Amino acid sequence: MSAAFICDAIRTPIGRFGGGLASVRADDLAALPIAALLARNSALDPAVIEEVYLGCANQAGEDNRNVARMAALLAGLPVGVPGVTLNRLCASGAEAVGTAARAVMAGEIELAIAGGVESMSRAPYVMAKADKAFACDMRMEDTVIGWRLINPKMQALYGTVSMPETGENVARRYQVSRVDQDECALRSQQRAAAAQASYYFKAEIIPVTVPGKQGRITVGTDEHPRPDTTLEALARLNPVVRENGSVTAGNAAGVNDGAAAMFIASEAAASRHGLTPRARILGMASAGVAPDVMGIGPVPASRKLMARLGLGIGDFDLVELNEAFASQVIASARELGIDPAAAHLNPHGGAIALGHPLGASGARLVLTAVHGLEVRGGRRALVTMCIGVGQGLALALERV
């Protein structure tokens, strides 16, 4: 099999809900990092790109009609370059990267763009069609996050609890205290703040210029981090699910906007088109878990991947574990044999601080992992995520 390499990679800043990127349509947002890749690699003929894979979780509004294809055209790719949108909810961006890698490994293609996008600020309301004439029970539901238009059969079989409630379930089942969760959240904020202060993310981000009240403004940094957060402030926040619960707005991921894209190439294609391989994709695996404890999904997915690759958790110098909720980060880390406070676990913060634009987050994690290996001098990285409706995904990288 051919090897698949991550070459140049870039992302937008992660915008706060209703923040600096809220005026940018999802298809335009996705086009930005793709266009940046083309501009940064101007010697490459765009016509040789064989596929564009983008993750997107919503696809109910301006991200409909195959946002990957729309973004490819808006970014200036030739009409002959196809695009496909993948949806594995929170892991959609990582799924896109892994799917591109699998196509390269199989020898079906040699060069692709992979990434993801989500504009949660612009997620629309949807109205279900009436099931009979003159119906008076029309329903309108928000599509920002979570269940909508629920199937009664699914409700009966597995329940359809909210995402924060799954975080509570994980906290209870795996005995993760409120204090532990708040400390995890604080750690994420502190590490993200340190990374921002040292301009660590500058190498990952392409600034985005948007209309402002007094002319055009540039969004150049992630908007979600709260560097002044304290443990005392986190402890004062009320639980969002249960009166005696532990999941709060402070120890859960944000609701955000963002996009990321990267070249996935064979060694021959990278050499032929002047691209520099940065990391080799070793493999990807997914696994299912009970929907009401979806946050534990990284554990079986990572174990499945490690067994296939003949690796153990100690073989990874860097682990990027998406922070949907602090409870599931802690539970997943413990089950995998990682100290939740370990320096190599989310060393520059995670989604609690940086934000979680669903379809883009997996690709962002891959990009951050590649960057992290280069800066830290590590050899291998594990990217792993939990996924709504009860799944996990894991992807392994090796620095070139």
C-alpha positions in Angstrom: 0.0 0.0 0.0 1.0 3.6 -0.6 1.8 5.9 2.3 -0.4 8.9 2.8 1.2 12.2 4.0 -0.2 15.4 5.5 1.5 18.3 3.7 0.6 21.9 4.0 -2.3 22.6 6.4 -4.1 25.7 7.5 -7.2 26.8 9.4 -9.3 29.8 10.2 -9.5 31.2 13.7 -12.2 29.6 15.7 -14.9 32.2 16.1 -17.1 32.6 19.2 -20.9 32.0 18.8 -22.2 35.1 17.2 -18.7 36.5 17.1 -16.3 37.7 14.4 -17.0 34.9 11.9 -20.8 34.9 12.4 -21.3 36.9 9.2 -19.4 34.4 7.0 -21.5 31.7 5.3 -20.3 28.1 5.9 -19.5 27.6 2.2 -17.5 30.8 2.1 -15.8 29.9 5.4 -14.8 26.5 4.1 -13.4 28.1 0.9 -11.0 30.2 2.8 -8.4 27.6 4.0 -8.7 25.9 0.6 -7.9 29.1 -1.2 -5.1 29.7 1.2 -3.5 26.3 0.4 -3.7 27.2 -3.3 -2.1 30.6 -2.8 0.7 29.2 -0.6 1.4 26.5 -3.2 1.1 28.5 -6.4 3.4 26.3 -8.3 0.9 23.4 -8.0 -1.6 23.1 -10.8 -5.0 22.9 -9.0 -6.3 20.6 -11.7 -4.1 17.8 -10.4 -6.1 17.7 -7.1 -8.3 14.6 -7.4 -10.8 15.1 -4.6 -11.9 17.5 -1.9 -13.2 15.8 1.3 -14.8 18.1 3.9 -16.5 17.2 7.2 -19.6 19.1 8.2 -22.1 18.1 10.9 -25.1 20.2 10.3 -25.8 20.6 6.5 -29.2 22.1 7.3 -28.6 25.7 6.1 -26.0 27.4 3.9 -23.8 24.3 4.3 -26.3 22.2 2.3 -25.9 21.0 -1.3 -22.6 19.3 -0.6 -20.5 22.1 1.1 -17.3 20.5 0.0 -18.2 20.9 -3.7 -19.5 24.4 -3.1 -16.3 25.4 -1.2 -14.1 23.9 -3.8 -15.7 26.0 -6.5 -15.8 29.2 -4.4 -12.1 28.7 -3.6 -11.3 28.7 -7.3 -10.6 25.1 -7.9 -11.3 24.0 -11.5 -14.8 22.5 -12.2 -13.2 19.2 -12.8 -12.1 18.8 -9.2 -14.9 16.9 -7.3 -15.9 17.3 -3.7 -17.7 15.2 -1.1 -19.0 16.1 2.3 -18.7 13.6 5.2 -20.8 13.6 8.3 -19.6 11.8 11.5 -20.9 14.6 13.6 -18.1 15.9 15.9 -15.4 13.8 14.1 -16.4 14.8 10.6 -13.2 16.7 9.9 -11.0 13.8 11.1 -13.2 11.4 9.1 -12.5 13.5 6.0 -8.7 13.4 6.7 -8.8 9.6 7.3 -11.0 9.0 4.2 -8.6 10.9 2.0 -5.7 9.0 3.5 -7.4 5.6 2.8 -7.9 6.6 -0.8 -4.3 7.5 -1.2 -3.1 4.3 0.6 -5.4 2.2 -1.6 -3.8 3.8 -4.7 -7.0 5.2 -6.0 -5.9 8.8 -5.8 -2.6 10.6 -5.2 -3.5 14.1 -4.0 -6.5 15.4 -2.2 -7.6 18.3 0.0 -9.2 17.3 3.3 -10.7 19.3 6.2 -13.9 20.5 7.7 -16.2 23.4 8.4 -19.0 24.4 10.7 -20.8 27.7 11.2 -22.8 27.1 14.3 -23.7 30.8 14.5 -25.6 30.5 11.2 -27.3 27.2 11.8 -30.9 27.7 10.9 -34.2 26.6 12.4 -35.9 23.8 10.5 -39.6 23.1 10.2 -40.8 19.5 9.7 -43.3 18.9 7.0 -46.9 18.2 8.0 -47.8 14.5 7.9 -51.4 15.3 7.0 -53.4 18.1 5.3 -54.4 21.1 7.5 -52.1 19.9 10.3 -52.0 22.2 13.3 -48.9 20.7 15.0 -46.1 22.0 12.9 -42.7 21.9 14.7 -39.8 24.2 14.3 -36.4 23.1 15.8 -33.0 24.7 16.3 -30.2 23.0 14.4 -27.2 24.4 16.2 -26.4 21.2 18.1 -28.0 18.0 19.3 -31.1 16.0 18.5 -33.9 17.4 16.3 -37.0 15.8 14.6 -36.5 12.8 16.9 -37.5 9.3 15.7 -39.9 7.8 18.4 -38.3 4.4 17.8 -34.8 5.8 18.6 -36.3 7.4 21.7 -37.8 4.1 22.8 -34.7 2.0 22.1 -31.8 4.2 23.3 -33.2 7.5 24.6 -32.3 10.8 23.1 -30.6 12.7 25.9 -28.9 16.0 25.3 -25.1 16.2 24.8 -24.6 17.8 28.3 -26.6 15.0 29.8 -24.3 12.5 28.2 -21.5 14.3 30.0 -23.3 13.9 33.3 -23.8 10.2 32.6 -20.1 9.7 32.0 -19.2 11.7 35.1 -21.5 9.5 37.2 -20.5 6.2 35.7 -16.7 6.9 35.8 -16.8 8.8 39.0 -15.4 12.1 37.7 -16.0 14.8 40.3 -17.0 18.4 39.7 -13.6 19.6 41.1 -11.8 17.3 38.6 -13.8 18.7 35.8 -13.2 22.3 36.7 -9.5 21.7 37.1 -9.5 20.1 33.6 -11.3 23.1 32.2 -8.9 25.5 33.9 -6.0 23.6 32.5 -7.4 23.9 29.0 -7.8 27.6 29.4 -4.3 28.1 30.9 -2.6 26.1 28.2 -4.5 27.8 25.4 -3.7 31.2 26.9 0.0 30.3 27.1 -0.1 29.2 23.5 -1.8 32.4 22.3 0.6 34.5 24.3 3.6 32.8 22.6 1.9 33.1 19.2 2.0 29.3 18.9 -1.2 29.2 16.8 0.1 31.8 14.3 1.6 29.0 12.2 -1.8 27.3 12.0 -4.1 30.2 11.3 -5.0 32.3 8.2 -6.6 35.6 9.3 -10.2 36.2 8.1 -11.3 39.7 7.0 -15.0 40.3 7.5 -17.4 43.4 7.4 -17.6 45.3 10.6 -19.6 48.2 12.0 -16.8 50.7 11.1 -15.4 49.1 8.0 -13.7 45.7 7.5 -12.1 44.0 10.4 -9.6 41.1 10.6 -10.2 38.1 12.9 -6.7 36.6 13.4 -6.9 34.7 16.6 -9.2 32.2 18.3 -12.0 34.1 20.0 -13.3 31.5 22.5 -10.5 31.3 25.1 -11.1 33.0 28.4 -7.5 33.6 29.8 -8.7 35.2 33.0 -10.7 32.1 34.1 -10.1 30.9 37.7 -11.0 27.8 39.5 -13.1 29.9 41.8 -15.1 31.4 38.9 -15.6 27.9 37.4 -16.9 26.6 40.7 -19.5 29.3 40.9 -21.2 28.3 37.6 -24.5 26.4 37.9 -24.9 23.0 36.4 -26.7 23.0 33.1 -28.5 19.7 33.2 -29.3 18.6 36.8 -29.6 20.6 40.0 -26.9 18.5 41.6 -25.0 17.9 38.4 -21.4 18.7 37.5 -21.5 19.7 33.8 -21.4 23.5 33.4 -20.8 26.0 30.6 -17.3 26.4 32.0 -16.2 22.7 31.8 -17.8 22.0 28.4 -16.8 22.8 24.8 -18.0 25.9 23.1 -20.4 26.4 20.2 -18.3 27.9 17.5 -17.5 28.7 13.8 -14.4 27.6 11.9 -12.8 25.7 9.0 -9.6 23.8 8.3 -8.0 22.2 5.2 -4.8 20.3 4.3 -3.2 18.5 1.5 -3.2 14.7 1.7 -0.7 13.2 -0.8 1.3 10.1 -1.7 5.0 10.4 -1.5 5.3 10.5 -5.3 2.6 13.2 -5.6 4.2 15.3 -2.9 7.6 15.2 -4.7 6.1 15.8 -8.1 4.1 18.8 -7.1 6.6 20.5 -4.7 4.8 19.6 -1.5 6.6 18.9 1.8 5.3 15.9 3.7 5.0 16.7 7.4 3.4 13.6 8.9 2.4 10.1 7.7 -1.1 8.9 8.5 -0.7 5.5 10.1 -4.4 4.7 10.2 -7.9 5.5 11.5 -10.5 3.5 13.4 -14.0 4.1 14.7 -16.1 2.3 17.3 -19.6 2.5 18.7 -20.7 3.0 22.3 -24.1 3.5 24.0 -25.5 6.9 22.9 -26.1 8.0 26.5 -22.4 7.8 27.3 -21.1 8.9 23.9 -18.2 10.7 25.6 -16.4 7.5 26.3 -16.1 6.8 22.5 -12.4 7.6 22.3 -11.5 4.5 24.4 -12.7 1.7 22.2 -11.8 3.6 19.0 -8.2 4.2 20.2 -7.8 0.6 21.5 -9.1 -0.7 18.1 -6.6 1.4 16.2 -3.7 0.6 18.5 -4.3 -3.1 18.2 -4.3 -2.9 14.5 -1.1 -0.9 14.4 0.6 -2.9 17.1 1.1 0.2 19.3 0.4 1.0 22.9 -0.6 4.3 24.4 2.9 4.8 25.6 4.1 4.9 22.0 2.4 8.3 21.4 4.4 11.5 22.3 1.3 13.6 21.9 -2.4 13.0 22.3 -5.1 15.4 21.1 -8.3 14.3 22.7 -11.3 16.5 21.8 -12.7 18.2 24.9 -16.5 17.9 24.4 -16.9 17.8 28.1 -14.2 17.7 30.8 -15.9 14.7 32.3 -15.3 12.6 29.2 -11.8 13.9 28.7 -10.9 12.7 32.2 -12.8 9.4 31.9 -11.4 8.6 28.5 -7.8 9.5 29.5 -8.0 7.4 32.7 -9.4 4.4 30.7 -6.6 4.7 28.2 -3.9 4.9 30.8 -3.2 8.6 30.5 -2.9 11.0 33.4 -5.6 13.7 32.6 -3.1 16.4 33.6 -0.2 14.9 31.5 1.9 17.5 29.6 1.5 15.6 26.3 -2.3 15.5 26.5 -3.8 18.6 24.8 -0.7 20.6 25.6 -2.0 23.8 24.0 -5.5 23.6 25.3 -8.6 21.9 23.8 -12.2 22.6 22.8 -13.2 23.8 26.2 -10.9 26.8 25.7 -10.4 27.0 21.9 -14.0 26.0 20.9 -15.6 23.2 19.0 -16.9 24.0 15.5 -18.3 20.5 15.0 -17.4 19.6 11.4 -14.0 21.4 11.6 -12.8 20.2 15.0 -11.4 16.8 13.8 -9.3 18.5 11.1 -8.2 21.1 13.5 -7.0 18.5 15.9 -5.0 16.8 13.2 -3.4 20.0 12.2 -2.6 20.9 15.8 -1.2 17.4 16.3 1.1 17.7 13.3 2.3 21.1 14.4 2.7 19.8 18.0 5.0 17.0 16.8 7.1 19.4 14.9 7.5 21.8 17.8 7.9 19.2 20.5 10.2 16.9 18.5 7.9 13.9 19.0 7.5 11.0 16.8 3.8 9.9 17.0 0.5 11.5 17.8 -2.9 10.2 18.5 -6.0 12.2 17.6 -9.2 10.9 19.2 -12.8 12.2 19.6 -16.2 11.3 21.0 -19.1 11.5 18.7 -22.8 12.1 19.2 -25.2 9.2 19.0 -22.5 7.0 20.6 -19.3 6.7 18.6 -15.6 7.3 18.9 -12.9 7.9 16.3 -9.1 7.7 16.5 -6.4 8.6 14.0 -2.6 8.1 14.4 0.1 10.2 12.9 3.9 9.8 12.6 6.2 12.9 12.1 8.3 12.7 8.9 
